[in-house]
Structures are given as structure tokens and as C-alpha cells.
Amino acid sequence: MTTTSPIIEAADHAARHWSYASPRRIRRGDDEHRTMFARMLLDTFNPYKPAVIDWPKLEPEARQRLITLPIWTSQYRPKAAPVCVSSAMHAPSKTSCCVKHSS
């Protein structure tokens, strides 16, 4: 078992123990709700870093099967997600993200 760095532990703790203090009940979709949502994204952001994961050792054949899965071809698709979040926050009447991804 490997030990994790204090930075990773702090990010994990922030994501699992986040809270937002408000003097009133927050209504879904109002300005304070959007502010709270944006604050949560900023406060709990923990980038996926495969290099720090203690991956199991695989036999060469098992590794080859894993790396040939088609999921690895979608490496550029997640980059559109921030556009969707940003668009939704600035135009709350839109109900879905209209970004199309090319294969």
C-alpha cells in the first residue's frame, strides 16, 4: 500500500466534506443556487491523475486487452463538459447541452 501526499488527502477531504452556509432556504435555479453550485465545483475540484493511482500489475495479455478497449478513443470528448456547465449557468432556461462530438 502506498501513502498519499498531503495535497491529495486535502483534496479528497474537501470533496467529501464540502458544505455551503446560507441564511435561507435555497431555491433551485436562483442566483444563489448557481453561485453555490459554482463554488462547490471550484472548492472540490480534484483532477483525475492516473499517475498517482497505485494500479495493479497486469500480465502483458491482460494489459493489451485493456488498452485496446474503444473507451480510450474518446480522450478528447470530456473537454466539452465545462462548456456545458458554463452555458447552463449563463442560460438556465436551456435544459441540455447541445455540444456534438465527432468520432
Protein Blocks (a to p, Z undefined) as FASTA:
>chain_A
ZZddfklmmmmmmmmmgccddfbdcdehiaklmmmmmmmmmmmgccddfklpccddddfk
lmmmmmmpfklmmmmmmmmmmmmmmmmmmmmmbcbdfbdcdZZ
